[in-house]
Amino acid sequence: MTETTQLRPKTEWYDKMLGQMDTRLICLQNSRSEFLIDKLDERVLKYLYRNCLTFDWKDQLLFIALVDLSKNNDVGTIYNKLKTLHLRLKDIFKECNITSFSNFEPNVHIYKYLKGDICVNSSNNMKKGLLSLYNSSEYYTKKWINENLPSGEQQYYNKFLLPPFSYDSKEFSFTKLAIEQAQNTRKDETDAIVPHLSTIRAEANLRWNQMKRLRDAFHQQISVIDTDLISLPIEFSYAEPKRIGEVFHFRLWDKPSFVLNHQKDFSDIIIKQATHKKSTYSDENNAYFLEFIRAESIESDSMPEGLWFNELIEQNVLGVWLKNRPIEEHEKILNFLSLWGYEYENEQKPTPFFSRQKGILTPSTFITLHKDKAEGLLIDVEPFYVACTFGLLAIDILTTTGARLNELLQINNTKECIEVKKVNNKLHYSYKAIPKGRDSLEEFYLSKQTMEHIQTVSKMLKTHYGGDRIPSVPYREQRKHLFPTPMPYYFQYAGKALKNDAIYSSIRFLLHGLLFERHNGKAVTVKTHLLRHAFATEAVQRQKMPIDIVAKILHQKDLNVTGYYSAPTPTQIAESVSELHDVISSYVDIDDAYLRSPQELQKEFDVHAEKVGVFNKVLGGTCVTDYVCPTKMQCLGCKAKIPEPDQEDELLEVIQLSKDMERRFKQLGLEVEVRKAKEMAKQAKIELKEIDLIKQYREERSYEPITKRNPFR
């Protein structure tokens, strides 16, 4: 049977753009007679359709997108390129009063822009971006026409080329200035973060513990109501651990009880619906939530702090705050966000706590609409808990592997992704993901603590979906063309895989209130890529690891990029895992495999074991690199090692040994060796400090709050 030739693109965007863009361009095909527009991501097409159809350069932008697609560029790269070119051309045309694309002369008009004669508020980085993207787009589209179209068609498609720009970037000082400014900013931000990385990890764990205690107390009260048929609202309280030393007081509500106890704030029809539990207030549409009343100190006269996120509720910055406050209060909110470093460029109004994902962080519509009617602060418990759980796992992986966010989102519950191997009677863990710029899986090694957090996410998802399996969902972030098959991703919720905003907002929520400042006093927020920079350059600068080894750990191709990723980071932490649940998908006993392998395979394994340290127990922890040893077996303080709390005694022995060595070397007059002994003790103390933090949040994880119920007053 002969395959029917496709006569027109299948995408709905063909019909939307027909008559508004060049028809032959919309129907452009590749060498396999496939319509390129059918393969173009919806985000790119949506941007063109909504923003560019009334401008003379719309066809040029579409052509650039189609050529970039044929080069297998990421959708994010294509989207950002089109957006940058469109906005800059829009500014230039307006400033120069250009009414037609035929009157556009890049050597005149772009030159004025780059020299600062027009659009004077454009930053060096904006100028650099335009110059780079314009020149590369002009070059590659012309090259594509010459290489892919017959000579008879080339002339027609030449009209979609950007007019050439003859000036070189070296003629403008802003290029160098923009690069230096970006690097200096990143370095300053990293310097602000690095001394506190241990605190960041520990505080994330401690706050997750606190959120879990709140959620446990919340569900405990709900179960009592369901069992004893107690009417709402009820008041209850519980004491936090000794480290916090506070008692938290709450009210438990559902939607009908809240309305009936605030009748002066609701209309008669809503009061009637709540009384009879109809419509929004029916049993199937009902929901429980908390009201935080107050916190009180147990043993001191100090002012209680309450929950770390109370301030975010008070300032009303959760979700899309622009819709929640009148215009006159916008300035107040913007000042608050700026105080904590939550700012966007280009005069955009930031929404740092908007996950863009149902069920994560953003409170329910009922709470959002009626929070001002309550005496205290209304808390939608489950979205907060979900955000904290995802945020904790993300922080742990980002700071112990240096992974990119896209590599994090790929983790899924399959034997092809997560591996558990047994070496020398000890379990070791890793996951596989496709790094940036690659198209095949590579291995990332995990700590036992990371596996524990994955188990927590797994339990949360199974409870959420009400089953024993994590469902498979389509991948939704950049490079999704590499993952066409739905998978049981761990970073998913409400039937959808998480996108970047959900991770960003979860991390910000979990870490809000930890203040980090640059040298100029400007606040710095923890960013996923900032953690990657810190991880990389701590290894290069302080631990003196060879750049090529760090590039392997970070899965980077370009050593120059690895060299740029330079700023300090402390030792990675790890924590014991209690038990493996059914999410662990594969198990390989390497000891057994070794004994049963042919002689040549045993020899190969022995060579491999001598070359690398992966899965080997080392001083104070476990080695997690499968490359040539980056520190020549100097494991103390190495970034390729995960400290283990149960090996604390080894570090204490190192400190005592270093004191003996220092005393002996001083007697011999060996000052260099004295400094080495001091450095050894310093690295051991750093790892012990992290282990102390681990012990602290491990102890609090087993703390169960005892609630006390009071009659509602």
C-alpha positions in Angstrom: 0.0 0.0 0.0 1.5 3.4 -1.0 1.9 5.9 1.8 -0.2 9.0 1.2 1.9 12.2 0.8 1.1 14.9 3.3 -0.2 17.9 1.4 -0.1 20.5 4.3 1.2 20.8 7.8 -0.9 19.1 10.5 -0.4 21.7 13.2 -3.4 23.9 14.1 -0.9 26.9 13.9 -0.9 26.5 10.1 -4.6 27.6 10.0 -4.0 30.4 12.5 -1.0 31.8 10.6 -2.3 31.3 7.1 -2.7 34.6 5.4 -0.7 36.4 8.1 2.7 34.8 7.3 4.3 33.7 4.0 2.5 30.5 2.9 5.6 28.9 1.3 7.6 29.7 4.5 4.9 28.0 6.7 5.1 25.0 4.4 8.9 24.7 4.4 10.1 21.1 4.5 13.3 19.3 5.4 15.2 16.8 3.3 12.7 14.0 4.5 9.7 16.0 3.1 8.5 16.7 6.7 6.9 20.1 7.4 9.2 21.9 9.8 6.4 23.8 11.4 4.9 20.5 12.6 8.0 19.9 14.6 8.3 23.4 16.1 7.4 23.6 19.8 4.1 25.2 20.7 5.8 27.7 23.0 7.7 29.2 20.1 4.6 29.3 17.8 2.5 30.8 20.5 5.0 33.6 21.1 5.2 34.4 17.3 1.4 34.3 17.0 0.7 36.5 20.1 3.5 39.0 19.8 4.9 39.3 16.3 2.2 39.1 13.6 1.8 42.8 13.3 5.5 43.5 12.8 7.5 43.5 9.5 10.1 41.0 10.7 7.6 38.2 11.6 8.7 36.0 8.6 12.3 36.5 9.4 11.7 35.3 13.0 9.8 32.2 11.8 12.5 31.3 9.3 15.2 31.6 12.1 13.1 29.3 14.3 12.7 26.7 11.5 16.4 26.7 10.7 17.3 26.4 14.4 14.9 23.5 14.7 16.6 21.8 11.8 19.9 22.2 13.8 18.3 20.4 16.8 18.5 23.5 19.0 16.7 23.4 22.3 13.2 25.0 22.4 14.5 27.3 25.2 17.3 28.5 23.0 15.0 29.1 20.1 12.4 30.9 22.2 14.9 33.2 23.9 16.5 34.0 20.6 13.2 35.1 19.0 12.2 37.0 22.1 15.5 38.9 22.3 15.5 39.7 18.5 11.9 40.8 18.5 12.1 43.1 21.5 15.4 44.7 20.4 14.1 45.3 16.8 10.9 46.7 18.2 12.9 49.2 20.3 15.2 50.2 17.4 12.4 50.7 14.9 10.5 52.9 17.4 13.5 55.0 18.3 14.6 55.5 14.7 11.0 56.0 13.3 11.4 53.1 10.9 8.1 52.3 9.3 9.1 49.4 6.9 11.5 46.6 7.1 12.8 47.6 3.7 14.0 50.8 5.3 16.0 49.0 8.0 19.7 49.4 7.6 21.6 47.4 10.3 24.9 49.2 9.7 23.1 52.5 10.6 20.4 51.6 13.0 21.9 48.7 14.9 25.2 50.6 15.1 23.3 53.5 16.7 21.9 51.1 19.2 25.2 49.5 20.0 26.9 52.8 20.4 24.2 54.0 22.9 22.9 56.8 20.7 19.4 55.3 21.0 17.7 53.2 23.6 20.0 54.6 26.2 18.6 52.4 29.0 19.8 49.2 27.3 22.4 47.4 29.3 25.7 46.1 28.0 24.3 42.6 28.3 21.3 43.5 26.1 23.6 45.0 23.5 25.9 42.0 23.6 22.9 39.6 23.2 21.5 41.4 20.2 24.8 41.6 18.4 25.6 37.9 19.0 22.1 36.6 18.1 21.7 38.8 15.1 25.0 37.9 13.5 24.6 34.1 14.2 21.0 34.1 12.9 22.0 35.9 9.7 24.9 33.5 9.1 23.1 30.2 9.8 20.0 31.0 7.9 22.0 32.0 4.8 24.1 28.8 5.2 20.9 26.7 5.5 19.5 28.1 2.2 22.7 27.4 0.3 23.1 23.8 1.6 19.5 22.7 1.7 17.6 24.4 -1.2 17.9 24.0 -4.9 19.3 27.0 -6.7 15.8 27.8 -8.2 14.3 28.2 -4.7 17.2 30.0 -3.0 16.3 33.4 -4.4 12.8 33.2 -3.0 13.9 32.4 0.5 16.7 34.9 0.5 14.1 37.6 1.3 13.6 36.0 4.7 17.2 36.7 5.7 18.2 39.4 8.1 20.2 42.1 6.3 23.9 41.6 7.1 25.7 43.7 9.7 29.3 44.3 8.9 30.7 45.5 12.2 32.7 43.2 14.5 31.9 42.8 18.2 35.5 43.8 19.0 34.7 47.3 17.9 32.4 47.7 20.9 33.6 47.9 24.5 30.3 46.7 25.8 30.9 43.1 24.9 33.9 42.7 27.2 32.1 44.8 29.8 29.0 42.7 29.7 31.0 39.5 30.1 33.0 40.9 33.0 29.9 42.2 34.7 28.1 38.9 34.5 31.1 37.0 35.7 31.7 39.4 38.6 28.1 39.3 39.6 28.0 35.5 39.6 31.3 35.4 41.6 30.0 37.9 44.2 26.8 35.9 44.6 28.7 32.6 44.9 31.0 34.2 47.5 27.9 35.1 49.5 26.4 31.6 49.4 29.4 29.3 49.8 30.3 29.9 53.5 26.7 28.9 54.3 26.2 25.8 52.1 26.2 23.5 55.1 23.7 25.7 56.8 21.5 25.7 53.7 21.4 22.0 53.6 20.8 21.6 57.3 18.2 24.4 57.4 16.3 22.8 54.5 16.1 19.5 56.5 15.1 21.3 59.7 12.4 23.2 58.0 11.1 20.2 56.2 10.9 18.5 59.6 8.9 21.4 61.0 6.5 21.3 58.0 6.0 17.6 58.5 5.2 18.1 62.2 2.6 20.7 61.2 1.1 18.4 58.7 1.0 15.5 61.1 -0.7 17.6 63.7 -3.2 18.8 61.1 -4.1 15.3 60.0 -4.3 14.1 63.6 -7.0 16.7 64.3 -8.9 15.9 61.2 -9.0 12.2 62.1 -10.3 13.1 65.6 -13.1 15.1 64.1 -14.0 12.4 61.7 -14.1 9.8 64.5 -15.7 11.8 67.3 -17.9 14.0 65.1 -16.7 17.2 66.8 -18.0 20.4 65.3 -15.6 22.9 63.8 -13.7 25.1 64.5 -11.4 23.7 67.2 -8.3 25.1 68.7 -5.2 23.0 69.3 -1.5 23.6 70.1 1.8 21.6 70.2 5.3 22.3 71.4 8.2 22.4 69.0 11.5 20.7 69.9 13.9 22.3 72.4 16.0 23.9 69.7 13.0 26.1 68.8 11.5 26.3 72.2 8.1 27.6 71.1 4.4 26.5 71.3 2.3 27.0 68.2 -1.4 27.6 68.5 -3.8 26.9 65.6 -7.5 26.7 64.7 -8.8 24.0 62.4 -11.4 25.0 59.9 -13.3 23.7 56.9 -15.0 26.0 54.4 -18.6 25.9 55.8 -17.5 26.5 59.4 -15.3 29.4 58.4 -18.2 31.1 56.6 -20.7 30.5 59.4 -18.2 32.0 62.0 -17.6 35.1 59.8 -21.1 35.7 58.6 -20.7 39.5 58.6 -18.2 39.1 55.8 -20.3 36.9 53.5 -23.5 37.4 51.5 -26.8 35.7 52.5 -26.6 33.3 49.6 -23.1 32.1 50.6 -24.2 31.7 54.2 -27.2 29.6 53.0 -25.0 27.4 50.9 -22.6 26.9 53.8 -25.4 26.1 56.2 -26.9 23.4 54.0 -23.5 22.3 52.6 -24.4 22.9 49.0 -22.4 23.8 45.9 -18.8 24.9 46.9 -19.5 23.9 50.5 -20.7 20.4 49.8 -18.9 17.4 51.3 -17.2 16.5 48.0 -16.0 20.1 47.6 -15.0 20.7 51.2 -11.5 21.2 52.4 -9.7 21.6 55.7 -7.2 24.3 56.5 -5.5 25.9 59.5 -5.4 29.3 61.0 -2.1 30.1 62.8 -3.1 32.1 65.9 0.1 32.8 67.7 3.5 31.4 68.9 4.7 31.6 72.5 8.2 31.0 74.0 8.4 28.1 76.5 11.2 29.1 78.8 12.4 32.6 77.9 11.0 36.1 77.6 12.3 36.5 74.0 9.9 37.3 71.2 8.7 34.1 69.5 9.4 33.8 65.8 6.7 31.4 64.7 6.8 29.6 61.4 9.5 30.7 59.0 6.9 31.3 56.2 4.5 33.5 58.2 6.0 36.6 56.7 5.2 35.4 53.2 1.6 35.0 54.1 1.5 38.4 55.8 3.0 40.1 52.8 0.7 38.2 50.5 3.5 37.3 48.0 2.5 33.6 47.5 1.2 32.8 44.0 0.4 35.7 41.6 0.4 38.5 44.1 -0.4 41.1 41.4 -4.0 39.8 41.4 -4.3 39.8 45.1 -3.6 43.4 46.1 -4.8 46.8 45.0 -2.4 48.8 42.9 -1.5 51.2 45.7 0.0 48.3 47.7 2.2 47.0 44.8 5.1 49.3 45.8 5.1 48.0 49.3 5.2 44.4 48.1 8.0 45.2 45.5 10.1 46.8 48.3 9.7 43.6 50.4 10.7 41.3 47.6 13.7 43.6 46.7 14.8 43.4 50.4 15.2 39.7 50.0 16.8 39.8 46.6 13.7 38.6 44.7 14.0 40.8 41.6 13.6 40.5 37.9 15.3 42.5 35.2 13.7 44.6 32.5 11.2 46.2 35.0 9.2 43.0 35.3 7.3 42.5 38.5 8.7 39.3 40.2 6.6 36.4 41.3 9.2 34.3 43.2 6.6 32.1 45.0 4.4 31.2 42.0 4.9 27.6 41.1 2.7 27.6 38.0 1.7 24.0 39.1 -1.5 23.0 40.6 -1.2 21.8 44.2 2.3 23.2 44.8 2.7 26.1 47.2 -0.1 28.4 45.9 -3.0 28.3 48.4 -6.5 27.3 47.4 -8.8 29.9 45.8 -11.0 29.9 49.0 -8.0 30.8 51.2 -6.7 33.4 48.7 -10.1 35.1 48.6 -10.9 35.1 52.3 -7.5 35.2 54.1 -8.1 38.9 55.2 -11.2 37.8 57.1 -9.3 35.7 59.6 -7.9 36.9 62.9 -4.6 34.9 62.2 -2.9 33.6 59.2 -4.6 31.0 57.0 -2.5 28.0 56.0 -3.2 25.6 53.2 -1.1 22.8 54.6 -0.8 20.3 51.7 0.5 22.7 49.0 3.1 23.9 51.5 4.2 20.4 52.4 4.5 19.4 48.8 6.7 22.4 48.0 8.9 21.7 50.9 9.3 18.0 49.9 10.2 18.8 46.3 12.5 21.7 47.5 14.4 19.5 49.9 15.1 16.8 47.3 16.2 19.4 44.8 18.6 21.2 47.2 20.1 17.9 48.2 20.8 16.7 44.6 21.9 20.1 43.4 24.5 20.5 46.2 25.8 16.9 46.2 26.1 16.3 42.4 26.4 19.7 40.8 23.6 18.6 38.4 21.8 21.0 36.2 18.1 21.5 36.8 17.1 19.8 33.6 19.1 16.7 34.7 17.3 16.8 38.0 13.8 16.7 36.4 14.7 13.6 34.4 14.9 11.3 37.5 12.2 8.7 37.3 11.2 5.4 38.9 12.6 2.9 36.4 15.4 0.5 36.4 17.0 2.3 33.5 17.2 5.5 35.6 18.0 4.6 39.3 20.5 1.9 40.0 21.5 0.3 43.3 24.7 -1.6 43.4 26.2 -3.7 46.2 29.9 -3.4 46.6 31.8 -4.9 49.6 28.5 -5.6 51.3 27.4 -1.9 51.0 24.7 -0.4 48.9 25.6 2.5 46.5 23.3 4.6 44.4 23.2 6.5 41.1 20.8 7.8 38.5 21.2 8.3 34.7 20.2 11.4 32.8 21.0 13.0 29.5 23.2 16.1 30.2 23.0 19.3 28.3 24.4 19.1 24.8 24.3 15.3 24.7 21.8 12.7 23.5 22.7 9.7 25.6 22.5 8.8 29.2 25.3 9.5 31.7 25.7 8.5 35.4 25.3 10.7 38.4 26.2 9.3 41.8 23.9 9.8 44.8 24.2 9.8 48.6 22.2 7.6 50.9 20.5 10.7 52.2 19.4 11.6 48.6 17.8 8.1 48.3 15.9 8.7 51.6 14.5 12.0 50.2 13.5 10.2 47.0 11.6 7.6 49.1 9.8 10.5 50.8 8.8 12.0 47.5 7.7 8.5 46.3 5.4 8.1 49.4 4.0 11.5 48.9 3.1 10.9 45.3 1.6 7.5 46.0 -0.6 9.0 48.7 -1.5 11.9 46.4 -2.5 9.5 43.5 -4.1 6.9 45.8 -2.2 3.9 44.5 0.9 1.8 44.7 2.5 3.2 41.6 3.8 6.6 40.4 2.0 7.3 37.1 3.8 8.0 33.9 3.4 11.6 32.6 4.9 13.5 29.6 8.1 15.4 30.2 7.4 19.1 29.9 10.7 21.1 30.2 13.3 22.1 27.6 14.7 19.3 25.4 11.4 17.4 25.8 11.9 16.1 22.2 14.5 13.7 23.8 11.8 12.2 26.1 8.8 11.5 23.9 7.6 8.6 26.1 5.7 9.4 29.4 7.7 8.2 32.4 7.1 7.9 36.2 9.0 11.1 37.0 9.6 11.8 40.7 9.2 15.5 40.0 5.5 15.5 39.1 2.2 16.4 40.7 -1.5 16.6 39.8 -0.8 14.6 36.7 1.9 16.8 35.2 5.7 16.8 35.3 7.1 19.7 37.1 8.7 22.6 35.2 11.5 25.0 36.3 9.2 27.5 38.1 7.9 24.8 40.4 11.4 23.9 41.5 12.5 27.5 41.8 9.5 28.5 43.9 9.8 25.4 46.2 13.5 26.1 46.9 12.8 29.8 47.6 9.9 29.0 49.9 11.9 26.4 51.9 14.9 28.7 52.3 13.1 32.1 52.8 14.5 34.2 55.6 18.1 33.0 55.2 19.9 36.2 54.4 22.9 36.2 52.1 24.5 39.4 50.9 27.1 40.4 48.3 29.9 42.8 49.2 27.8 45.8 48.2 25.1 44.7 50.7 22.7 43.5 48.0 20.7 40.4 49.0 21.3 37.2 47.1 18.8 34.4 46.7 19.7 30.7 46.3 19.5 29.8 42.6 19.9 26.3 41.1 22.7 27.3 38.8 24.4 29.3 41.6 24.7 26.0 43.6 26.3 24.4 40.5 28.9 27.2 40.3 29.7 26.9 43.9 30.1 23.1 43.7 32.5 23.4 40.7 34.8 26.1 41.8 35.2 25.0 45.3 36.6 21.8 43.8 38.9 23.7 41.4 40.1 26.5 43.6 40.2 25.2 47.2 40.5 21.5 46.6 42.8 22.0 43.6 41.1 19.3 41.6 42.1 19.3 37.9 39.6 21.1 35.7 39.2 18.2 33.4 38.1 15.9 36.3 35.6 18.5 37.5 34.3 18.9 34.0 33.6 15.1 34.0 31.8 15.3 37.3 29.7 18.2 36.0 29.2 16.5 32.6 30.6 19.5 30.8 32.3 19.4 27.4 34.1 22.7 27.4 36.9 23.1 29.9 36.7 26.9 29.5 33.2 26.8 30.9 34.3 24.6 33.8 37.1 27.2 34.4 34.4 29.9 34.6 32.4 28.0 37.1 34.8 29.0 40.0 33.6 29.8 43.5 34.0 28.0 46.9 31.7 25.2 48.2 32.0 23.1 51.3 31.9 19.3 51.7 28.9 17.4 50.6 26.8 15.8 53.2 25.1 12.5 53.4 22.8 10.7 55.8 21.9 7.1 56.5 18.9 5.6 54.7 16.5 3.6 56.8 15.4 1.0 54.3 14.8 0.6 50.6 11.2 0.6 49.4 9.8 -0.7 46.2 10.9 2.4 44.2 14.4 1.0 44.1 14.3 -0.6 40.7 17.5 -2.6 40.2 20.0 -4.5 42.3 23.4 -5.7 41.3 25.6 -7.7 43.7 29.1 -6.8 42.2 30.9 -9.1 44.7 28.9 -12.1 43.4 29.3 -11.0 39.8 33.1 -10.7 40.3 33.5 -14.3 41.6 31.5 -15.7 38.8 33.1 -13.7 36.0 35.7 -15.0 33.5 39.3 -14.3 34.4 39.7 -11.5 31.9 36.7 -9.7 33.3 38.1 -10.0 36.8 41.3 -8.4 35.6 39.4 -5.6 34.0 37.5 -4.9 37.2 40.8 -4.9 39.2 42.3 -2.3 36.9 39.1 -0.2 37.1 39.1 -0.4 40.9 42.7 0.8 41.0 42.0 3.7 38.6 38.9 5.0 40.3 37.4 5.2 43.8 33.7 4.9 43.1 31.9 2.7 45.7 35.0 2.5 47.8 34.9 3.3 51.5 37.4 6.1 52.2 38.4 8.2 55.2 35.3 9.7 56.7 32.9 8.7 53.9 32.4 7.1 50.5 34.0 8.0 47.1 31.5 8.9 44.3 33.7 9.6 41.3 34.3 7.0 38.5 37.2 9.0 37.0 40.9 9.1 37.8 41.3 10.1 41.4 41.1 13.9 41.4 43.1 14.4 44.6 45.7 11.5 44.3 44.1 9.6 47.2 44.0 12.7 49.5 40.4 12.0 50.5 40.0 14.4 53.4 37.9 17.3 52.1 37.6 16.0 48.6 34.5 17.1 46.7 34.2 13.6 45.2 33.5 12.1 48.6 30.3 12.0 50.6 30.9 12.2 54.4 29.2 9.5 56.4 28.0 10.2 60.0 28.8 6.7 61.1 32.4 7.3 60.2 32.8 10.3 62.6 35.3 8.5 64.8 37.7 8.4 61.8 37.7 12.2 61.6 38.2 12.6 65.3 41.3 10.3 65.0 42.6 12.4 62.1 42.4 15.6 64.3 44.4 13.9 67.1 46.9 12.5 64.6 47.3 15.9 63.0 48.2 17.4 66.4 50.8 14.7 67.0 52.2 15.3 63.4 52.2 19.1 63.9 54.2 18.8 67.2 56.7 16.4 65.7 57.3 18.4 62.5 57.8 21.6 64.6 60.6 19.8 66.5 62.2 18.8 63.1 61.8 22.3 61.7 59.6 21.2 58.8 57.4 24.2 58.4 55.7 23.0 55.2 54.7 19.7 56.8 53.4 21.7 59.8 51.1 23.6 57.5 50.0 20.4 55.9 49.1 18.9 59.3 47.1 22.0 60.2 45.2 21.9 56.9 44.4 18.2 57.5 42.9 19.1 60.9 40.9 22.0 59.3 39.3 19.7 56.7 38.4 17.1 59.3 36.7 19.8 61.4 34.7 21.1 58.4 33.4 17.6 57.8 32.6 17.1 61.5 30.7 20.3 61.6 28.5 19.1 58.8 28.0 15.8 60.5 26.9 17.6 63.7 24.2 19.4 61.6 23.1 16.1 60.2 22.7 14.6 63.7 20.6 17.6 64.7 18.0 17.4 62.0 18.1 13.6 62.2 17.2 13.8 65.8 14.3 16.2 65.2 13.0 14.1 62.4 11.9 11.5 65.0 10.3 14.2 67.2 6.5 13.7 67.4 4.5 16.7 68.5 1.9 16.1 71.2 -1.2 18.2 70.4 -3.5 19.7 73.0 -7.0 20.6 72.0 -8.9 23.5 73.5 -12.5 24.6 73.0 -13.0 27.3 70.5 -13.3 30.7 72.1 
